Amino acid sequence: MTSDIESPWICVTNSSTSEYHVFSKPIRKSENDDREYRLIRLGNGLEAMVIQNAGAERAAACMNVAVGFLQDPDDMPGTAHFCEHLLFMGTELYPKENEFDDYITKNGGYNNADTQPDSTIYHFNVFADSLSGALSRFASFFHCPIFDPSCTSREIIAVDSEFKRNLQNDAFRVSQVERHLSKQGHPWRKFENGTKESLIQAPCRMEAKGSFSCIPPPVDGSVSGSPSLIDIEDGTKLTEDSYIQEARRRVIEWWNNEYDANRMRLCVIGKESVEYLSDLISRLFSPIATRNLDPLPIMSVHPYGPDEVGTMLFVQTIIDIFRLDISFPIPDQSPHWRHQPASLLTHLVGHEGPGSLFSNLKRKHWARWLDAGYYILGRGSAIFKVEVGLTHSGFVHHREINLAVHQYLSFLRSSVLPAWHQSEEHALRILDFRYSEKGDPQDYAIYLTRQLSSLALPPRDQCISAPQLVEAWDPEDPMKPGGGEKEVRDILNLLTAENSRSTLWAKKDDHERISGKNTTWEHEPWYGTGYATERYDASFLRQANSAHVIPGIYLPLPNKFIPQRLDVAQQLVTLELEKQPQLIRETSLSSLWYKKVDRFRVPKSSATVLVCTPVANNFPRDRALTCLFAACVRDSLEEFAYDATLAGLFWSFWPSRLGFQFTLNGFNDKFLVLASRVLEKVRELEMNEDILCTRKQDLKRSLHNDSLEQP
């Protein structure tokens, strides 16, 4: 190895691999994380996180390519998605169709890919001993795909089938309406999935106008069947072979123009040493071409401008649902990784404890749930979003709920924000980071490549820790640039009614029932979703920006569930006790089993209580009542248990085949406090008629919507 004194990167030369560089500083990780990390950069610009998970039975990898549907050609929506499909269909090194998929399946693995706005993610997991063969096949996707002509037609149909499968999916339908109503000419308006028409008819129209000449069908006749004729708008007829091959030509051209090693971030997790894995990655991925493109394309202009905000959007749904979303355009917050100001606002607005916005709406029986969060649309542009699941009464009062959200944000702007809120978040993040447990390696690889592809990276030695931790505000001047509170205030000043767009989800009949008028509906061109828009009126804006204080609203109180005792009892355990649970108490009504686990040395516990009753599921009515009882228990504990969830105590209470099942896991310190409260509520639940009515409506709606789901 050789290194530049000024650089943290060390050059590695090896006769069996291409030259690459290793980041020399130690990467900060959790104390409990026994994996070894190494960050490398290949000569072509590709960066890779290499992780040794010694003794693991499974290995995984993910490649994040920093191009997605935002880079689709304007006249060929779905190109990035279509390209994603074709890369699996063979390469020069492994020309057999589905060779990669077959190898992964035979070696106990799973693979998939996902086309997103600003990236395309390819990932897999496999038996640890089979990683090398999987990586060899995987790497060839990115330097020698053959875009097999015999697969082109079939993959066009596969893309089209995905679209048709989502035609009744309201999440896709609403999302596309919101994109459709972005700025004219903005890439955010593009159609993400693609269809047979978008991939074929547009190229054919261009040919009909003499814009290009289609590549003839392959000599071997790999596109099977008799050539059919396709009608273009001006009457020109083209053979199916011609338009399929033109679609293939276009996607190959797009791949050559957009896929660049500079834009790729890789993560590989295996049981081998980081030195071995680094050499393997260098050998397999160095052939990927460098085209000197912008490594991370940025969406510098936000898709929501003055004409798009200050509006109310009414969208027709397929399923029976009432929901209100309120979105605020804000800048990408990646540069503020130290304090993560959007995270604190997510905590304050989305809080579900006493004095919260949600608690206020729930008391009025208007809201079933409330979420707040920060979402990146594409590198450079983001939104802060508040989502409210509405009851029927809440749907009728959606205007009042919208006002309540804006008035709560106005309340935050006028409030003193004590620094302890950020300090508490800082403490909770440290706990979560220190005692985090290993998850699925494939999911972890996906997560890490996303972090490595963000707009503003923290120092490389903090690329693992920075996204998971936040710093306390500057104690001397939190309002100075970079002090922490200033960045929170900067976002809050953007969360105004004039700078928002609301989306109300409901079926057409429900919209028209409460509007009391014949709505003029327009239709989004791809899914055909009905929608209508109107601008906020002056009265709404005046009330939304008023200093009116909502009765009963106050900032969250200190979290009493944050654990203080984090010691782990040092106690000898017999071999038998380590292997299996022991029956330590038994009565005529109950059995108690216990297993002490010393292996992981973390101050956490896990408990499951199964309540058996013969009347829980005898008949459909019994099952419905069982579901209602469980829902009412959860409902009654939402305020009390919310802080427990924030502090790492997770609980659930749901119907089971034998009755009810209560599970609880998390830090030991306040474990019994929450367990006792939940069991007490199960035993002594007082039914509230309004809440019971709301939960009955929820259950009926859920059963009805289930009947609309695909089998």
N, C-alpha and C positions, 0 to 999 in steps of 0.2 A: 504494500500500500504506500502511496505517496500523498502528501497533503500540502495545500497552500496555507502558510501561517495565518493569513487573513481570513481564510474560508473555513466554515464548519463542515465542509464536504471533503471527504477523503477519496481519492481516486483508487480504484481497485483494478489491477490488471491480472489477467489469468489466461493462460494459453488456450484453455478450453472454452472461454467465453469472450464476449465483447467487453470492452472497457466500460465500467460504470462507476458511479460515485455513491458513497455512503455518508449519511448525515452523522457526524461524529459525536454530537452532544447526546447525553442520555435522555430518552423520552420519558416524561413524567407519567406515571401510571398509579393506580390504586395500590395501597400497601398489600392488599389481599390478592392482587393479580399476579399469579406466578408465571404468566406468559412472558416470553422475551420478544421485544419489538425492535425492528430496524427499518429505517426509511432509506430508500435508495432512489437514485435518478439515473436512468439509462442515457446513453449517448444521444438517442433520438428525442429526448425530452420527457419521455414517459416517467411518471413518479409512481412508486409502489411502496405500500406498507407491507412489510414481511413480518409474520408472527409465528413463532414456534410455540405450539401448545403440546408440550411433551406428554407422551402417553395417551393422547386423545385417539378415540376410535374413528373420528370423522374429520375430514379436511374440507375446506371451502375456499372459494375465490369469487371475486366480483370485479368487473371492469366497468368503470363509469366513463362514458364518452360524452364530452361536454357539448353535444349538439342534440337537439330534439325537434319536436314538430314546429317550433318557432323558426327553424331554419328550412322548413319545407319550401319548395318553389311555389310561388303564388298560384300557378296554374295547375299544380299537381298535389293537392292536399293528401296527406297520408304517406308521403314519400319516406320519411324517417321510420315510420312504423313498418312499412313494406320492406325497407332495407333490413330492419331488425329480423323480420321473418326469414328473408333469403340467406342471411349469414349462417343460419343453422343447416342450410341445404347442401353443404359440401365445400371443400377447399382443394387447392392444388395438392397439398400434402395428404389430405384425406378426402378423396373425391366421392366416396360412396355417400349417397343421400342419407341424411340423418345418422352419419357415423358417430358424431359427438353424442347425440341423444342415446343411441344404442349403447355406447360405452358407459355413459353415466348410469343408465338403467341396470346394465349387467353388473355394475359395481356398487349397487345399493344406494344410488344417489338420486338427486332431483335437480333440475335446472329450469330456468325461466329467464325472461327478459321483459323490460318495461320501457316504453317510450314516454318520456315526460316532456314538459315544455322546453327545458334547457339542457336536457341530458337523455341519454339512452343507457340503460343499466342492464348488463348481462351478468348472470350469477349462477353458481352451482354448488352442491355439496356432494361428497363421495366418500367411500371408505378411505381411511387415511393412507393405506398402502397403494391406492390407485391414483393418488394425486398427480404424479408425474405424467402419466398417460393422459389424464384429463386435461392438464394444463397445455400439453403439446397440441391437442386437438383444439382447445379453446383459443390459444394464441393465434392459430392460423386463420381464425375468423377475421383478424384485423390486419393481416398482411397479404393473404393470398386466397380470398374467397372466389368461388367460380360463378356465383349467381346462376346456378344450374338452370339452363333454359327449359329443361323438362319440368321444373318445379314452378316456373313463373306463374302459369295459369292457376295452378292449385293454390299458391300462396296469395294470389289476388283474391281468390274465392275465400280463403281463410280470413283475410283482413275484412272482407265484406261480411263474412259470417259473424265476426266479433261485433261489427257495427249493428247488425240486425239483432244480435243477442241483447244489445244494450238499448234497443229502441224503446223498451218499456221501463228503462231504469231512470228514475227521476233525478238521481244525482248527476248522471251524464247530461240529461236533457236541460236541467237548470243551468249547469255549468256552461253548456254551449250557448244558451241564451245570453248569459252574462258576458261571454266573450264576444258574441255577435254584436252586442251593444257597446263595445269599446270604441276607441277613436277610429275614425275612418282611415284605412290604410295601415293600421298598426298590426304588427305580427301576432299580437295576442288574439286577434279576431280569427285566426286560422282554425281549421277543423282538425282535431288531433288524430282521429282514428283512421280516416280514409275509407273509401268504398270502392267497389268495382267501377262505378261511374267516375269518381274523382281520379282514379289511377289510370283509366283507359280513355274515357270520353274526351277529357281535356286534350291529351296528346292527339287524339284523332281529329278534333276540331282544328288543331294547329296544322295537321297534315292536309286537311281539306282546304285550308287557306294557303297551302304551299309553303308553310314555315319550315318544314324539314322533310326529310325522306326516311321512311321507316327502314330499319334493318330487315332484310328478308328472313324468313323462318330458317331454322337450322336445317342443314342438309339431311341429317339423320331422321328428320320428321318427328322430333321428340314431343312436339305439341300434337297430341293425338286427336283423332276424330276428324270428321269432314269440316273443312273451313266454312264457318258461317259468315253471313254478311251483316255488318253493323250499319244502321242508318245514322248518318250525321245530319245536323239540322238543315244543311243546304241541299240534302238529297244525295250526297256522295255516299257510296257504299264501300266499306273496307273489310277485308277478311279478318277473322278473329286472330289468326297467326300474326298478321301485321301489327295490330294494335298491342298485342301481348308483348311482342318483341320490342316495340317502341317503348313500352313501359319499362322493360328490362334495361334498355339502353339508357333511359333517363335515370334510373336508380343507380346504375353503375357510374354514370357521370356525376351524380350527386355524391356518391360515396367517395369518389376520387377528389372531389372538391371540398368535402367537409370532414372526413375522417383523417385525423392527424395525430401522431404520437404525442405532440404537445398538448393535445386536448384530452389525453387519457390518464386516468388515475386508477391504479390497480391495488387490490388487497388480496394477499394469499395467506391462508392459515393452514399450517400443517404440523406434523409431529417432528419433522426433521429440523436440524439446526438452521438458524437464520443465515449462516454462511452458505450452506448447501442450497437453501431455497433462493437466496439472492443470485447465486451462480446460475441456477436453473431458470429463473426469470430472465436474467440477462441473455442467456442463450436462446430462449424461446421467443421473447418479445422484442429483442433488438431489431429484427427484420422489419418491424412496422415502419412505414415511411414517415418522414418529417416533411411537411409541406410549408413550414414557416407561417402557419396561420395564427390568428389571435388565439392564444391558448384557452381563454375563458370568455366566449362571446357574452356581451353585456346588453341587457335591455335598458338603455339609459333613459329613454322617454317612457313615462308611466302610461299605461293604456287608458287610465281614467283621467280625463281633463275636465275643464269647466263645464262642458256640455254633458258630460256623463255623470257628474256628481250633483247633489241637490235634487235627486230624483227618487221616485218610488216605482219599483218594478213588480208587476203582478204576473205570476207564472202559473200556468195550468199544470197540474200533476196527474199522473195515472193512478197512483194509490191514494188512499184516504189519509191525508196528512195535513197538519197545520203547522207552519214554521215561518219564522221571521229571521232573516239575516240582515245585518247592518255592516257594511264594509267601508273602510276608510283607506284611501291610498296613502302610503307612507314610503319613505326610502328604504332600501335594503339596509337592515341593521347589522349586517356582518361586521362592519368596521368597529362596532361598539361591543366587541366580544367580551371585554373585561367585565362590564357591569350589566350587559344584556337588559337594557331598559324596558324593552317590550315584554320581557318575562315578568317583571314586577307588575306592569299594567295588566297582564294576563291574570296574575294572582289577584289583584284588587278587583277587577271587573268581574272575573269568573268565580269569585269566592261564593261559597254556598252556606257559610255559617251565619250566626245571628248578626243582624244589622246589614246583611248583604242585599244587593239588588235582587238576586234570585229569591231570597227569603221573603222580600217584600212582594214580589210578583206571585210567589207561591201562596202566600196568605190570602191573596185575592182570588186564588184558584184560576190564574191566568197562564201559569207556566208549568210545564212538566219537567223541563230541564233547561239549563243555560250553560253555554260554553263561550269562552272568549279565547282568542289566540292570534298569534302572529304567523302569517303565511307568506313565503316567498313565491311570487308568481313566476319570476325568472330572474337570474342574477341581475341585480340593479334595481328591481322594483318589487314592492311587497304591499300587503294590506294588513290592517288590524281589523279583526272581524268578531262580531258578537252574534251568536246564534241562539235563538230561543225556540224550544219546542213548545208549541201552544196547545192549550186545551181548547175546546170549542168556544168557551167563554172568552179565552184569550184571543182567539181568532177574531171574534166580534169586536174586541177592544184593542186590536193591533195598533191603532194610532196612539192610544194611551201608553201602550208598552214601548212603542218607538220613542215617544216623548220621555218616558221614564229612563230609558237607556241614555239618551242625550242629557237629561237632567242629572243623572248620576255622574256622567263624565264632566259636566259643568261643576258639580260638587267636588270632584277630585281636583279640578283646576284651581278652585278657590280654597282648597284645604291645605293645611300644613301637612306635609308628608314626613312623619318621623323617620329618622335614619334607621331605627331598629327594624323596620319592615325589611329593608335591604339586608341588614345584618342577620335577620332571622332566615331569610332566603339563602344567604351565604352559609350559615350553619347547617341548614338542611341539605344543601348541595354537597357539602363536605362529608356529611354522614352517608348520603347516598353513594357518593363516589368511593369512599373508603370501604364500604361494605357491599358494594355491588357484586352481583353474582354472575358467573359466566352464563351467557345465553346461547342461543343457536348460533353456530359459527357463521352460517350463511348470512343471517340477519346482521351480525356484527360486521362482516365484510362490507355489506351494502351500506351500513351506517358510516363506516370509516371513509369509504370512497366519496360519499356525499360531503363529508366534512372537508376532505382534501380538494373538493371542487367548488368550494364556496367562494364568494366574491373577494372577501378579505380574510386571509389566513392569519391566525395567531402565529407567533414564533413556532418553528417546526417542533421544538422540544416540548411544546404544550399542545400539540395537535390532538392528543388523546384527552387531556385534562380540561382544556379551555372550554369546549362546548358543554361540559358537564358541571363546571364550577362558575360561580360569580364572585366578584370582589365586593367588599363593603364600599360605601361611598367615601369619598375623601373627607376625613373628619374635620379638616380645617375649613375647606370651602367646597362643599358639594355642588355649588352652582357655577363653578368655573368650568370651562370646556374640558371634558374628560373627567369631571368630578363625580359623575354618576346621576345626581338629581337633575342636573341641567338637561341631560339627554332624555330623561323621563318627561320633563316639562315640555321639551321640544316636540315629543310625540303627542302629548296631551293637547297641545295647541293645534294639532292637525285633526284631532278627533271631534270635529264640529259637524253640525247638521248640514251646513253648506258644503262640506267636504265629504259627504257620505252618500252612499247609494244603498237603498233598502230593497230587499227582495222578499215578497210574500208568497209562500208556497200554499196552494190549495187546489182542489178540483174546480173545474170551470163553474159548475152549478153553485158551489159554495161561494166563489168570488162574486158571482152575479147576485146571489141571495143577499149578501150584506151590503153590496154597493148600491142596491136599489135602482139600478139603471142598466140600460143595454150597453155593455162595454164593447168598444170597438177593438177587436183582437187582431193582432198581426201574428205571423208565424215564422219562426226561425227556419232557415232553408234546409238544414240537414235532418234534424229530427222531427220537424214539423210542429214543434212545441208552440202552443198559443201563449202570447204574452201581451201585456199592455203597459204603458208607462205614463207617468204624470210627474210634474215637478212639485216639490214641496210648496205649499201655499205660505203666504206671509204670516198667517196666524201660527202655523206649525213652527216656522223658524223662530218667531218671537218667543213662543213658549219653550222651545228646545234650548234656547240660549239664555233663558231667564235664570236668575239666582235662586229660584224656588228650591227649597230644601224638601226632599221627600220625607214625610214623617217616618221615624223609625230607622232611618238610614244612618250608619256610621261606619268608620273604617274598621277592618278586622282587628280583633283583640289579640294579644300575645298567645301563641299556640302552646297550650299546656301539655300537649302530647309529645313535645320534643323530648327524646330520651336523655336522661342525665347519667344514668348508670349503664355503662357499656362494658362492664367486666364480664368475663366468661369464667364460670366456675371450673376450677382445676380439680377434677374428680376422676379417680380410676373407674374404669368401666369394664365389666367382664366381657369376654369374647362373645358369649351368647347374647348379651344385652345389646352389643353393637350390631349384631346380625339381624335381629328381629324384635318387634315390639313385645312387651311383656304385659300380661294381664295383672294389674295391681289393685283393682277393686271391682267387685261384682255384687250386685243386689238383684232382687227379683225384677227390677225395672231397668237396670242399666249395667253396662260393662265399661270399664275404663282401661284403656291400653296406653302404654308409655314406651317411648324409645328415646334414649339419650344419644345425641349425635355429637361426638367430639372432633370429627374429621375436619370440619371447615373452620372451627374456632371463631365463630361470629356470634354476637349477642342477640340471636334471633330465635324465635320459636314458631311452631306451626301447629294448629289444632283443627280437627274436624269433628263436628258433632252431628250425628245422624239421628234424627227424631223419626221413629217408625210409628206409623198408625195405619190400621187396615182400611180406614175410610178415606184416605187421601185421593185414591185414583180408581175407585170401584166403577164409577160411572162418569160420563162427561161433565155432569153438573158438579160432582165431587172434585174433579180436576180443576174446573173453573174456580170453585171456592178456595181450593188450595192455592192456586195462583194469586187470587185476590188477597188472601191472608198474607202471603209472602210479600206482595207488593206494598201492602199497608205497613208491614213491619219495616221494610226498607225506607218507606216514605217517612215514618215517624222518627227515624234515626239520622236522617240526612244532615240536619244542622249539627247535631252533637258529634257525629262521626267524621265530619268533613276534615277537621283539623288532624284527626288521627291518620287519615289517608295521606295528607300532606307530610306527616311526620313518619311515614313508612310503615304504618299499620293498615293492612288491607283486609277487608272482610267482605263476605257475601252471605246472603240468605235466600235460597231458592228452593222451589219444589224439587223433589227427587222421585225416583220410581217407588220408593218405600214410604215417602212422607215429605220431610224437609231436611235440607242439609245446610248447616252453618259452618263456614270455614273462616279461619283467621290466621294470618301470618304476618310477622314483622318483628320489630325490636321488642325485647323482653320487658323493658322498663315499665311501660304502660299497658302491657298485654292484658293483664287481668282486669284493669279498669274498663277497657272496651268490651272484653268478653262478658263481664258481669252485667254491663248495661244492656248489651244485645239480648242476652238470655232473660234478663228481667223484663225487657220489652216483649219478648216472645210469650212470656208467661202472663203478663198483665196488660196486654195491648188494649187500649181504649179506642174503639172505632169512632172515627169522625165521619158523619154522614156525607159531608161534602167531598172529603177525600175519597171515601169509598165510591161515591158516584163518579168521580174523576177517573179512578182506577178501573172501574167497570167500563167506562167509555174507551180507555186505553186498550183493555183486553179485547173488547169487541172490534175495535179498529185493527188491532194486531191480527186477530183471527181472519178478518176480512182481507187484509193485505196479504196474508200468507196464501190465500187462495189465488192471488194474482201472480205469485212467484213462479218462475220456471221450475218444472219438475226436476 
